[in-house]
Amino acid sequence: MGRIVIITPARDEEKYIHFTLNSIVNQTIQPVEWLILDDGSNDRTKEIAEKYANEYSWIRVLSLPDRGERVLGSGVVHTFNYGLENLQTTDYDFICKLDADLTLPENYFEFLLAEFTADTKLGIASGCTYIENGEELTWERTYEKHTRGMMKVYRRICFQEIGGLIPNLGWDVVDDYMAHLKGWDTQNHKELKVIHHRPMGSSGKGIIAGKIRWGKIHYLLNYHPLFSLGSCFYRMLEKPYILSGILMIYGYLSCFFNDTRRIAPDEVGEYIRSTQIMRLKKVVGL
């Protein structure tokens, strides 16, 4: 079905990384190599990962210098790229970028590799993330074509054609749209339930800063203003209720009034807007 490698940037994840480690060693299809990159952790992240590396020959742990803080976007991509350059395996078909705060179902890779095999135009795929609320799981809402940056799998040839990942916020949106422009499909699978132990947008400086960051990403990627506004209203249904959408609007406007430079390539920005207009028309029945 294909050989897969995993790259995991990790910083200060001692509270969660054992969930991810156990998830991967119990997969029905295991990777040929899993490279865990300790990105300057100040806790036991590296120590915990190395215990598993000592038991499983396909797990490796490398350390990067401490840059002083968790750097979202560019920091994650630079760490991921460092991992790509330091893989020992050269014969692989798929690449997984995996966070260290997840619990994956045991058939995660088996399911996705079967999807890749069945659809030769599928370039990027993932499951969906859920938050634990007592005994219930709450879905972290997302568009069906948006693959989740926490645990997305790339077909190697697709990854090469899109030119890898941009070192900035929104990299996990740009890669999907770049894949579409290159003729590839992308898909997330809601039935593949991945438990996200740290809620989306809460890493770094907290969930409030995370919501503001999402608004900034909308601006940076040149989202259509009407689509962004609709998304902000949609996010008001998430905790913190109402405030989530307001914070996103604030993030978007802060970039607008500061004339912040957009990061999406022109062709990607144009494609994003045209796609969003089609989605809005579909919603209103046009």
C-alpha positions in Angstrom: 0.0 0.0 0.0 3.0 2.3 0.3 5.8 3.2 2.7 5.3 6.1 5.0 7.6 8.3 7.0 6.5 10.5 9.9 8.0 13.8 11.0 7.0 15.3 14.4 8.1 18.7 15.6 7.7 18.7 19.4 8.2 21.3 22.1 7.3 21.0 25.7 4.9 18.1 25.1 5.5 15.9 28.1 1.9 16.1 29.1 0.6 14.7 25.8 3.4 13.0 23.8 2.8 9.6 25.4 -0.7 9.6 23.8 0.9 10.1 20.3 3.7 7.6 20.9 1.3 4.9 22.0 -1.0 5.6 19.0 1.8 5.1 16.5 3.4 2.0 18.0 0.0 0.4 18.0 -0.9 1.3 14.4 -2.0 -1.6 12.1 0.5 -0.2 9.5 3.6 1.3 11.0 6.0 3.8 9.4 9.3 2.9 8.0 10.8 5.8 10.0 9.4 8.2 12.6 11.6 11.2 13.2 10.7 13.2 16.4 12.4 16.6 16.6 12.7 18.0 20.0 12.5 21.8 19.3 14.1 23.2 22.4 11.9 21.6 25.0 12.3 22.6 28.6 10.5 19.6 30.0 10.8 15.8 29.6 9.6 15.6 26.0 12.9 14.3 24.7 13.4 11.9 27.5 10.0 10.3 27.0 10.5 10.1 23.2 13.9 8.5 23.6 12.5 5.7 25.8 10.3 4.6 22.8 13.2 5.1 20.4 15.3 2.7 22.5 12.5 0.1 22.1 11.6 0.7 18.4 14.3 0.9 15.8 12.2 2.9 13.4 11.8 5.8 15.9 14.6 8.4 16.0 14.9 11.5 18.2 16.9 14.6 17.2 17.3 17.9 19.1 17.3 21.4 17.8 18.7 24.5 19.6 16.2 26.3 21.8 14.9 29.4 20.0 13.5 30.6 23.3 9.8 30.2 22.6 7.2 28.2 20.6 7.2 29.8 17.1 3.9 29.0 15.3 3.9 28.7 11.6 7.4 29.4 10.5 9.0 27.6 13.5 7.0 24.5 12.9 7.8 24.4 9.2 11.5 25.1 9.7 11.6 22.2 12.2 9.7 19.9 9.8 12.0 20.8 6.9 15.0 20.0 9.1 13.4 16.6 9.7 13.0 16.1 5.9 16.7 16.8 5.4 17.7 14.4 8.1 15.6 11.4 7.3 17.6 8.2 6.9 15.0 6.6 4.8 15.0 7.6 1.1 12.6 5.0 -0.2 9.1 6.1 0.8 5.8 7.0 -0.8 4.0 9.1 1.8 5.0 11.8 4.3 3.1 12.5 7.5 3.5 15.7 9.5 2.3 14.7 12.9 1.9 16.8 16.1 2.7 15.4 19.5 -0.6 16.0 21.3 -2.9 13.5 19.6 -4.4 10.1 20.0 -4.9 8.5 16.6 -7.2 5.4 15.9 -5.2 2.3 15.4 -6.2 2.1 11.7 -5.3 5.7 10.9 -2.6 4.9 8.3 -4.2 1.8 7.1 -7.4 3.7 6.3 -5.6 6.6 4.6 -3.3 4.5 2.5 -6.3 2.5 1.3 -7.8 5.9 0.2 -4.6 6.9 -1.6 -4.5 3.5 -3.4 -8.2 3.8 -4.5 -7.8 7.4 -5.7 -4.6 8.1 -7.6 -5.4 11.8 -7.7 -5.6 12.1 -3.9 -2.6 14.1 -2.9 -3.2 15.0 0.7 -5.5 13.4 3.3 -6.2 13.4 7.0 -8.7 12.4 9.7 -10.6 15.0 11.7 -9.8 16.2 15.2 -12.1 15.9 18.2 -12.0 17.4 21.7 -12.9 15.3 24.7 -15.8 16.7 26.7 -16.2 14.1 29.5 -17.3 10.9 27.7 -18.3 12.8 24.5 -16.2 13.9 21.6 -16.7 17.3 20.0 -15.7 17.8 16.4 -13.3 20.6 15.6 -15.2 22.1 12.7 -13.5 22.3 9.3 -14.2 22.2 5.6 -14.2 18.7 4.0 -11.4 19.6 1.6 -9.2 21.0 4.4 -6.7 18.5 5.7 -5.7 18.9 9.3 -2.1 20.2 9.8 -1.8 18.2 13.0 -1.7 14.8 11.3 -1.9 15.2 7.5 -0.4 12.7 5.1 1.0 13.8 1.7 1.6 11.6 -1.3 5.3 12.2 -1.9 5.0 13.3 -5.6 2.2 15.8 -4.6 4.4 17.2 -1.8 7.2 17.7 -4.3 4.9 19.3 -6.9 3.5 21.9 -4.5 7.1 22.9 -3.5 6.8 21.8 0.2 5.4 24.0 2.9 5.6 27.8 3.2 7.3 28.9 6.5 4.4 31.0 7.8 1.0 30.9 9.5 -1.5 29.2 7.3 0.9 26.8 5.7 -1.6 24.0 6.2 -4.2 25.9 4.2 -1.9 27.0 1.3 -0.7 23.4 0.7 -4.2 22.2 0.1 -5.0 25.0 -2.4 -1.6 24.5 -4.1 -2.4 20.8 -4.5 -5.8 21.7 -6.1 -4.0 24.1 -8.5 -1.7 21.2 -9.5 -4.6 18.9 -10.2 -4.6 16.9 -6.9 -7.6 16.3 -4.6 -7.5 16.8 -0.8 -9.8 15.2 1.7 -10.4 14.8 5.5 -12.3 11.9 6.8 -14.7 12.7 9.7 -15.0 9.0 10.5 -11.2 8.9 11.4 -11.6 10.4 14.9 -8.3 11.8 16.2 -8.4 13.1 19.8 -6.8 16.5 20.1 -5.6 16.9 23.6 -4.7 20.6 23.1 -7.7 22.4 21.5 -7.1 24.0 18.1 -5.6 27.5 18.4 -4.7 27.1 22.1 -1.0 26.5 21.7 1.4 29.4 22.1 -0.3 32.1 24.2 -3.7 30.6 24.8 -7.0 30.1 23.1 -7.9 33.8 22.9 -4.6 34.5 21.1 -5.3 31.5 18.9 -8.7 32.9 17.7 -7.0 36.2 16.9 -4.4 34.3 15.0 -7.1 32.6 12.9 -8.4 36.0 11.9 -4.9 37.0 10.9 -4.5 33.9 8.8 -7.7 34.8 6.9 -6.1 38.1 5.9 -2.7 36.7 5.2 -4.1 34.2 2.8 -6.3 36.8 1.0 -9.6 35.2 2.0 -12.6 36.9 0.5 -14.0 39.4 3.1 -17.5 38.0 2.9 -16.3 34.4 3.4 -14.2 35.6 6.4 -17.1 37.3 7.9 -19.3 34.3 7.5 -16.6 32.1 9.0 -16.4 34.5 12.0 -20.1 34.1 12.6 -19.8 30.3 12.3 -17.0 30.3 14.8 -19.2 32.1 17.3 -20.8 28.7 18.0 -17.5 27.6 19.5 -16.1 28.3 23.0 -15.6 31.0 24.0 -19.1 31.5 22.5 -19.6 34.8 20.5 -16.2 36.0 21.5 -14.5 33.5 19.2 -15.9 35.2 16.1 -15.2 38.7 17.5 -11.6 37.8 18.2 -11.2 36.5 14.6 -12.6 39.8 13.2 -10.2 41.7 15.4 -7.3 39.6 14.1 -8.3 40.2 10.5 -8.8 44.0 10.9 -5.5 44.4 12.8 -3.7 43.1 9.7 -5.9 45.2 7.4 -5.2 48.5 9.2 -1.5 47.7 9.5 -1.3 47.0 5.8 0.3 43.6 6.6 1.8 41.9 3.6 -0.1 38.9 2.3 1.8 35.6 2.2 -0.2 33.5 -0.3 1.2 33.5 -3.9 -1.0 35.6 -6.2 -2.3 32.5 -8.0 -3.2 30.8 -4.7 -4.9 33.9 -3.4 -7.0 34.3 -6.5 -7.9 30.6 -6.4 -8.8 30.8 -2.8 -11.2 33.6 -3.4 -12.9 32.1 -6.4 -13.4 28.8 -4.5 -14.9 30.6 -1.5 -17.3 32.6 -3.7 -18.5 29.3 -5.2 -19.0 27.9 -1.7 -20.9 31.0 -0.6 -23.2 30.7 -3.6 -23.8 27.0 -2.8 -24.8 27.9 0.8 -27.3 30.5 -0.3 -28.6 28.3 -3.1 -27.3 30.2 -6.2 
